[in-house]
Amino acid sequence: MARVFADRLKGLPAPATIEMAARARALRVEGAPVISLALGEPDFATPPAVVQAAHEAALAGQTKYPPVDGTPALKAAVARKFARDNGLDYALSDIMVSNGGKQVIFNAFMATLNPGDEVVVPAPYWVSYPLIARMFGAKPVFVPCREEDGFRLRADALAAAMTPRTRWLVLNFPSNPTGAVCTVEDLEAIAEVLRAYPDAWILSDEIYEHLVFDGAHAPSIAAVAPDLKDRTVTLNGVSKAYAMTGWRVGFAGGPTDLIAAMRGVQGNATSGVCTIAQAAATAALDGPADLVSAMVEVYGRRRRMVVEALQAVPGLTCALPAGAFYAYPGVAGCLGRRTAGGRLLESDLDFAQALLEEEYVATVPGSAFGASPYLRLSCATSDEALAEACARISRFVSGLC
């Protein structure tokens, strides 16, 4: 019998980050000495005090169905976090907890988008923003963020992309994949553009907010422009800052009516988040700041080591990111050449595939993030692995002819 699937799945690819990581795992199973820099996952263990909190919660019987939008304890911790770190005051009714930050996006888009609506996404972008928008029949509209501007969003570029059909603007600073950080002045200029479009929601994905370096600060647009707070969803979670990717806890603050609509979506999809994971997240958010600062110090050192190594390779460019834990080198100087294995490099995808197959270093091509020709490399792995990966990349590029 012929099997019929929903039209919304047509042309919906798997995220390139997951595909590259899967290919790296397959090669490793075959015995290849693969170094994977494809996934943005901290290599640190979850802090012991956080694990202990989860253990104690389980022993205390916190193993029943949770509220759809989060336990009162975690929502209260989220409210304290927003006030402490972002200068934002959210009532508990304005906060919800989801199965990772990705479900926050899914809930928000499903609750608000209709076919033909537009979602403005600065590029380079995290791969899931446009994919989720397309699932609900919306059209992603991409705004180029140039390397010469530090990959930050310029207000004039945003203004050129906004239309009466714009339903969302996605902001992700510090950025995945570039590590760009918008300043207060940047966000003030962006806010001025948005005031002309009162029907547009704002999704501020701040999952990397604590991972900033060299004195940088990542402000929240809802705090910079308080008049826009009633149409802004401020997204965050514990995955990146607390090395808790597998615990699957994201959260958001936003206007009461939108959060209620998002809660309705989640209640009919996954219901609430694992109670034990919520207890762990509560301990993380209320824990000492040095849990995060120690990891940030390591990420900052690794970032500088990788960038300096890549900048020393003729044919590559690489800006020093202000945040997150990625490097985003440009490979334009390598295109049109052949690898030692005889492969012609016509795109960053060719470069990434050849690098994996010939030197066993897994990266993600910039085309997956809407900006070519670049690669994204995660610095969230050991110093030894990063040093060896950079040496292999240098050898790969030096072998081009």
Helices and strands as residue ranges (DSSP letters): G 7-9, H 16-29, E 35-36, H 48-59, H 72-81, I 82-86, G 92-94, E 95-98, H 101-112, E 118-123, H 128-135, E 139-144, G 147-149, H 155-161, E 166-171, H 184-194, E 201-205, H 221-224, G 226-231, E 232-237, G 245-247, E 250-253, H 256-267, H 275-286, H 290-311, E 326-327, G 332-334, H 348-359, E 361-362, E 364-365, G 366-369, E 375-378, H 383-398
